[in-house]
Amino acid sequence: MSRRYRAQNQNRDMMKPVDKMDKDGNVLAVCSQPPLHRRTTGNGVPLIKKGAINFYMNMPCPLKVACKMAIGEFAALYNASHETPIYSPMLLDGDTKGIEGELKAAMSEDELPEVLVASGLHTVMAKGFRERFIESGIYEGVTSQAALARMPESYRKLVTEHNIGLFSTGFWSVVCDLSLETIVPYPRRWTDLVDPLYKDLITVHGYNGKASIAALLLLLREQLGSRAVTDFAGNIRNIWHFAEILKRIDSAEPRRTLFNLLPNAATVQMPSKKRAAILEFEDGPVLAPMLMYVKRSRKEECQPLVNFMHSNVIRQALRRGDFHLADEFDWTQPFSFPSWEFLLQNDYETLSAALDVELKKGLREDVSSS
């Protein structure tokens, strides 16, 4: 058994309460999970360091290298001149997949990183986590004053009233493979993708056989109902990692598809010689927000790190993956995203699990095979 496999399973086992029973099955004691500072990433890097400014940042794959270098340089300089160091498992090559999932098990402020940047909603919108740490005010959402000034009043009110920290924005778009014959009309809106006209004509980005299209599924569910997710799944031919999709666009791959749903952070890596184009939908691209939270109790101490995360150094690193700090985004332009009211009224974990079931109902058996 590999070291990484053992570590992953140890972490998973530690998250489960263990009941000690006598020979008749009576519970003698319940052993709760160890505190977060005693747990590690899948490859053995500690999640939290006591006495440090702990920083979690779950980045989209195409941004990891650039952002790690920029943040690593800042942290090294900061730690050389400050008694309380910045600590991040990301900077020590910690396997960041699943770290946010570990956070959902946290029950006290001491188990949380001082600064959290999340590229997905699965932790910060999970009901338990949100109630314990965001609605309670333990975490404060960080949205820069410059970004707030650019937002319409409705969005500004939403962000401030619901403690949402909008750090940066990216997008998902549909890339059309122009090397394939166009046999159907181009979709004009995201909801068009559920039309059986597009059966087997769609490839989506994913990893380990899991689709990474949560925002779109939520959007379809909210606008068209649960059946829409299964209908959309019936049109998906492949779930491939973005690197595989980019490689197979404009190639001899027989399973490549006309329409390819990708994060823009990946499409910027597509060679210009590829015969491909991004479709412009009437309702705009799907928004991929990155959210930031800081502990109120240590806000002043964390301010240098928060300031750096809004600096031109990070601004340029994000732009390399077509992400932009929230103050650069034109909030009046068309974009698609499930309404925050819909997200706040539902338990994200429960909703995600239901969407996963609905998606799998419609997928081909060989959708994830190479």
Buried (B, 14 or more C-beta within 10 A) or exposed (E): EEEEEEBBEBBEEBBEEEEEEEEEEEEEEEEEBEBBBEBBBBBBBBBBBEEBBBBBBBBBBBBBEBBBEBBBEBBEEBBEEEEBBBBBBBBBEBBBBBBBBBBBBBBEBEBBBBBBBBBBBBBBBBBEBBEBBBBEEBBBBBBBEEBBEBBEEEBBEBBEEBBBBBBBBBBBBBBBBBBBEEEEEEBEEBBBBBBEEBBBBBBBBBBEEEBBBBBBBBBBBBBBEEBBBBBBBBBBBBBBBBEBBBBBBBEEBEEBBBBBBBBBBBBEBBEEEBEBEBBEBEBBBBBBBBBBBBBBEBBEBBEBBBEBBBEEBBBEBBBBBBBBBBBBBEBEEEBBBBEBEBBBEBBBBEBBEBBBEBBEEBBBEEBBEE
